[in-house]
Amino acid sequence: MKFYIPKNLALLNAGVITAAYACLFLLSVGIIFDNAFIHYYTFLVLLLSSAMIFLITYSIFLITLDKFIYSKIRLIYKSIHSVKVGKKDQPLYQSASNIIDHVQREVENWELEKQGEIEQLRRMEQYRRDFIGNVSHELKTPLFNIQGYVSTLLDGGLEDQAVNREYLKRTEKSIERLVKILEGLDEIAQLETGQMKLKITRFDLVNLSREVAEMLEMKAHRHDIHLVVNDPGKPVMVEGDKDKIRQVLTNIIDNSIRYGNRESGKTKITFFDMDENILTEITDNGIGIDTAELARVFDRFYRTDRGRIATKKGKGLGLAIVKHIVEAHQQTINVRSTIGVGTTFGFTLKKV
């Protein structure tokens, strides 16, 4: 018998009270009247009075439990369920037989969800702190440079022909760096909010990869990096925003050059047919990324510890932009890496 069901609980309480009454009745009659138990009417009175007490107490408990206590529990259940599903008007749960079980499960599930939300908020708060710190760091360097150059010019360098032009050029470079940072942040914001509309066309991904490789060939040569575009022997036609995908390829390949192996470095672009999609992988044999840092390589302004050691260049926005562009195409991007072996970035595009 499940005693949290109103009827069962009312029966239990009515039975206990009736049994207690019967015991008290028999005890009282035995004390007050001699030979009372030899008369049948004693037991008839006991039976009738016990039945009456049982019915009265059963009715009182049932009404109290069902109309007051369980109605409140059902209201709590309705409120919890409505909040969880995000709707205001939900039908009241009618079955009282297992309402306690439902309320308990709802509360436990709700507790787990809220704990998950709290953890997510903590992670977001940490991300916010890191982001603000990284933005401050990235903006601080060019701003301090500009301040230093302008101060030098104002302190007399402006009259020195050998100094003023050089310092103005350096100031211009620092301003360009600030502009690029702001443009990158603005581009990410537009991609996140959907304000940037993609111009979807059909194009050959292999030809586009060759164009990007040719554009970065001189930079790769300066870093002793060999760029290789694997030729599948036929056009690889995909659907997407050609200019944005060019930006994706440029940023990833540029990263592979920047952090590549300075001795016999190599970056390879390969294409794989995945039925509905084409997977493009850019693989290098560079310094690699630590496993603990892989999850954050697409964060804005994030650069790995080894990346900071290898080069001070880069705004830390390239991969963040890449991720948003690929996701704006309703596609996926991933990264795998081994320290000292190299890194592979892979992203998909719809095949046509």
Secondary structure, DSSP 8 states (H G I E B T S, - for coil): --TTSHHHHHHHHHHHHHHHHHHHHHHHHHHHSTTGGGSHHHHHHHHHHHHHHHHHHHHHHHHIIIIIIHHHHHHHHHHHHHHHHT-S--------TTHHHHHHHHHHHHHHHHHHHHHHHHHHHHHHHHHHHHHHHHHHHHHHHHHHHHHHHHTTGGG-HHHHHHHHHHHHHHHHHHHHHHHHHHHHHHHHHT-S---EEEEEHHHHHHHHHHHTHHHHHHTTEEEEE---SS--EEEEEHHHHHHHHHHHHHHHHHTS-SSSEEEEEEEEEETTEEEEEEEE-SS---GGGGGGTTSTT---HHHHHH-S---S-HHHHHHHHHHHTT--EEEEEETTTEEEEEEEEEE-
